[in-house]
Structures are given as C-alpha cells and as structure tokens.
Amino acid sequence: MTIGQLYRSVRDRFRVAGLPTPELDARLLVSAALELPLSELVFREQEEAAPGAAELAEAYARKRLDGMPVGRILGERDFYGRRFHLNEATLEPRPDTETLIDAVLERCAPEEAPFICDIGTGTGAIAVTLLAELPRSRMIAVDLSEQALECAAGNASLHGVEDRFLPVRADYTSALRPESGFDWVVSNPPYIRSAVLAELSREVIQHDPKLALDGGEDGLTAYVRIVADAVKLLRPGGWIALEIGFDQGEDLKKQLRHHGFVEIEIIKDLSGNDRVVVGRRL
C-alpha cells in the first residue's frame, strides 16, 4: 500500500463515520505513524508505506473511530505554536484557551518580568506558553494532581523554561502565602455545570479527567475560590485572567466587582463566544 492510499483509506473511513475533521485527523495520525512531517504526505504519496507503520496507522484509526481524540491517541497536542505532552490527569489544551494567552500578552510588554501564578495548571500549557513568550517572567504552577504536575514539569523542560517554572501540589492556593505579590493570577478552571457533564461528547467525558471539568452545581465553584484568593495573592495593580464558559461572563463580572477589581473586561474567542475575563486589583 502506498502512503497516499493509506491516507485516503483512513480519511474515507473517518468521513463515513461523520467525524468533524476527517482530513485533518487522518493526516495527523498517518503522518505520526509514518514519522513524517505533515507536508511530506503529499510529496511522498506514491512511496510504499512500511508495513509496521501502516499497521500502526490502522491501530490509530481504530482508536479514533472508537471515539478517542487525536491528541489522546498521540499523547500530545499543539497549543500556541508549541507541542505539549498529555497524560490521563490532564485536559487537552484547546485553541479557545489561546484567547487567555493573548489577553495577558496584550497587557504585558516583552521586557517586563511578571511573577505569575497558574491555578490548575494541567499540562502547563498556559504557564509554559507565558514563560516562553515573556522571557523574564517567573511562574508558580499549582495543581492538585501530582501526575498533572509531572506532565507540566516535563513540558516546561521540553520548551526550555524549567528554570523559571515552580510546580506546587495544592488544592487551589492553599499552599501559597497571602500577599505573595503576584503580578498575575491566571486559570482555566473547571466550569461545566455538574448536571451538564453527561451531555458532553464521548470524546470529552470518556477521555478528559472529571476533576478538570466539573464546576459544581452552577459551574462557578472554582471561580468563587480563585477570585477571593486572588485578592490576597496579587500585588496592588496586579491582574487576574480566567477562562470562562460562554454564558458565565456577567457572573464573573459581579464576582470581580464584589472583590474590588476594576478595568474588568470580557474577551471573546474566535468563534465570537465570551471566553476570558480579566480584571485589575486596586
């Protein structure tokens, strides 16, 4: 079987199954199995696929058709132009979260040296990306899961920022000192209402950790804790940036105002949905 035939075989099965991005999924999985850059698939489609690589591509295809996301199959996902490793304790970084990165970078000059706390760091995608984009920044990355912290530390090392990355195992900010003097508190906390979890796609509910999804009865449990703690952790004039659900903007505005934050702004993602709330501590 040629490389082109292998790709088209996988793509066509994904199309028949009604997968939302069959061409992209097929390219990613086949190129990974063949250990080829994506661009090489087109230029080398007449070459024979090595039998072992073809078998691996078929195994990947079966997992995808069984509902496993591409990132879970490959154990990695791209985010903000960088590749991040995953494990079973972490969410897959998603493009919508890049809105949070942009919100922070728009408020930080490259020469600044902000001290940042990322609460619920998971893969470390937010923390590592900000460290890479702000070369003088420092980061404390908090997560309750030791396995998630191991993943995040590995990603920090992968991208050469491990010397400015400090992983801390804790329930929210319980291990941090009040008046820590952070310039930023950032987080993509669990924000899905408990009752809605069962309605999520099988790709999410079967493969993402529930701890990173369940936001409690109203979806706001984590925000109440984080916003209240951020007031104590931030220096005067420090900022908070939180990823939110599409219908949570007004609730978060109220919380931030209640705790004395100003310059509150709701930022939309590329799909036009409310995605990030930012505010500054007086």
HELIX and SHEET records of a PDB file:
HELIX    1   1 ILE A    3  VAL A   16  1                                  14    
HELIX    2   2 PRO A   22  LEU A   34  1                                  13    
HELIX    3   3 GLU A   40  PHE A   43  1                                   4    
HELIX    4   4 PRO A   51  LEU A   65  1                                  15    
HELIX    5   5 VAL A   70  LEU A   74  1                                   5    
HELIX    6   6 PRO A   95  THR A   97  5                                   3    
HELIX    7   7 GLU A   98  LEU A  105  1                                   8    
HELIX    8   8 ALA A  125  GLU A  133  1                                   9    
HELIX    9   9 GLU A  146  LEU A  158  1                                  13    
HELIX   10  10 GLU A  162  ARG A  164  5                                   3    
HELIX   11  11 SER A  194  GLU A  199  5                                   6    
HELIX   12  12 ARG A  202  ILE A  205  1                                   4    
HELIX   13  13 LYS A  210  ALA A  212  5                                   3    
HELIX   14  14 THR A  221  LEU A  233  1                                  13    
HELIX   15  15 GLY A  249  HIS A  258  1                                  10    
SHEET    1   A 2 GLU A  76  PHE A  79  0                                        
SHEET    2   A 2 ARG A  82  HIS A  85 -1                                        
SHEET    1   B 7 PHE A 165  ARG A 169  0                                        
SHEET    2   B 7 ARG A 138  ASP A 143  1                                        
SHEET    3   B 7 PHE A 115  ILE A 119  1                                        
SHEET    4   B 7 PHE A 182  SER A 187  1                                        
SHEET    5   B 7 LEU A 234  GLU A 243  1                                        
SHEET    6   B 7 ASP A 274  ARG A 281 -1                                        
SHEET    7   B 7 PHE A 261  LYS A 268 -1                                        
END                                                                             
